[in-house]
Amino acid sequence: MAKPADNLRDAVERTVEATLGSAEKSRSAAQGALDDLVDSVEDFRKGAEERLARGRRSMAGAIEGRRLATHDDIKELQAELRAIGRRLDRIEERLPKRRTSSSSKRTTSSGKRTSTS
């Protein structure tokens, strides 16, 4: 016959084992819920970063299209225009001369093009 102490020990062991099993299930469920929460937060963060990047690119494009010309921009354009003028002068020099000078264009000593009427 089993002693009462042995019966009590068996009951405590069964209770501890049942409690441990239940705690492991609860821990596993909590870990799963936490993993899902972390994944959701990560997806939200990535989406927010993508939207911010699109917004920055959009704003940069809008600002770039409206910025004022700088002194360097103007100097660069002037240099390009002078180069185009020199190319045009060389092209015109190769063209046959016109018989009437009233409608022709000529270059002044400063290099600026003027038309005579």
C-alpha positions as CSV (number, residue, x, y, z in Angstrom):
1,M,0.0,0.0,0.0
2,A,1.2,3.5,-0.9
3,K,2.1,5.8,1.9
4,P,0.4,9.1,2.1
5,A,3.7,10.9,1.7
6,D,4.3,9.0,-1.6
7,N,0.8,9.9,-2.8
8,L,1.4,13.6,-1.9
9,R,4.8,13.5,-3.7
10,D,3.1,12.0,-6.8
11,A,0.3,14.6,-6.8
12,V,2.8,17.5,-6.4
13,E,4.9,16.1,-9.3
14,R,1.9,15.8,-11.5
15,T,0.8,19.3,-10.7
16,V,4.3,20.7,-11.4
17,E,4.5,18.8,-14.7
18,A,1.0,20.1,-15.7
19,T,2.0,23.6,-14.7
20,L,5.2,23.4,-16.6
21,G,3.4,22.1,-19.7
22,S,0.8,24.9,-19.5
23,A,3.5,27.5,-18.9
24,E,5.5,26.2,-22.0
25,K,2.3,26.5,-24.1
26,S,1.7,30.0,-22.8
27,R,5.3,31.0,-23.4
28,S,5.2,29.6,-26.9
29,A,1.9,31.5,-27.7
30,A,3.4,34.7,-26.2
31,Q,6.6,34.3,-28.3
32,G,4.5,33.8,-31.4
33,A,2.4,36.9,-30.7
34,L,5.6,38.9,-30.0
35,D,7.2,37.7,-33.3
36,D,4.0,38.8,-35.2
37,L,4.1,42.2,-33.5
38,V,7.8,42.6,-34.4
39,D,7.1,41.7,-38.1
40,S,4.2,44.2,-38.2
41,V,6.3,47.0,-36.8
42,E,9.2,46.2,-39.3
43,D,6.7,46.2,-42.2
44,F,5.3,49.5,-41.0
45,R,8.9,51.0,-40.6
46,K,9.9,49.9,-44.1
47,G,6.7,51.3,-45.6
48,A,7.2,54.6,-43.8
49,E,10.8,54.8,-45.0
50,E,9.7,54.2,-48.6
51,R,7.0,56.9,-48.4
52,L,9.5,59.4,-46.9
53,A,12.0,58.7,-49.7
54,R,9.4,59.2,-52.4
55,G,8.3,62.4,-50.7
56,R,11.9,63.7,-50.5
57,R,12.5,62.9,-54.2
58,S,9.3,64.6,-55.1
59,M,10.1,67.7,-53.1
60,A,13.7,67.8,-54.5
61,G,12.3,67.7,-58.0
62,A,9.8,70.5,-57.3
63,I,12.4,72.7,-55.7
64,E,15.0,72.0,-58.4
65,G,12.6,73.1,-61.1
66,R,12.0,76.4,-59.3
67,R,15.4,77.4,-58.0
68,L,16.9,80.7,-59.2
69,A,19.8,80.7,-61.5
70,T,23.1,81.3,-59.7
71,H,26.0,83.5,-60.9
72,D,27.8,80.3,-62.0
73,D,24.8,79.1,-63.9
74,I,24.7,82.4,-65.8
75,K,28.4,82.4,-66.5
76,E,28.1,78.8,-67.9
77,L,25.2,79.9,-70.1
78,Q,27.2,82.9,-71.4
79,A,30.1,80.7,-72.2
80,E,27.9,78.2,-74.1
81,L,26.3,81.1,-76.1
82,R,29.8,82.5,-77.0
83,A,30.8,79.0,-78.2
84,I,27.6,78.7,-80.2
85,G,28.3,82.1,-81.7
86,R,31.8,81.2,-82.7
87,R,30.6,78.0,-84.3
88,L,27.9,79.9,-86.2
89,D,30.5,82.4,-87.4
90,R,32.7,79.6,-88.8
91,I,29.7,78.0,-90.5
92,E,28.7,81.4,-92.1
93,E,32.3,81.9,-93.3
94,R,32.0,78.7,-95.3
95,L,28.7,79.7,-96.9
96,P,28.8,81.5,-100.3
97,K,28.7,85.2,-99.9
98,R,25.3,86.9,-100.6
99,R,25.1,89.6,-103.3
100,T,23.0,92.0,-101.2
101,S,24.5,93.2,-97.9
102,S,21.3,94.8,-96.6
103,S,19.8,91.5,-95.4
104,S,23.0,89.8,-94.3
105,K,24.2,89.6,-90.8
106,R,27.7,90.6,-89.8
107,T,29.8,90.4,-86.7
108,T,30.9,93.5,-84.8
109,S,34.4,93.9,-83.4
110,S,33.1,92.9,-79.9
111,G,32.0,89.5,-81.3
112,K,28.3,90.2,-80.8
113,R,26.0,89.5,-83.8
114,T,24.0,92.4,-85.2
115,S,21.6,92.6,-88.1
116,T,21.5,95.6,-90.5
117,S,18.4,96.9,-92.2
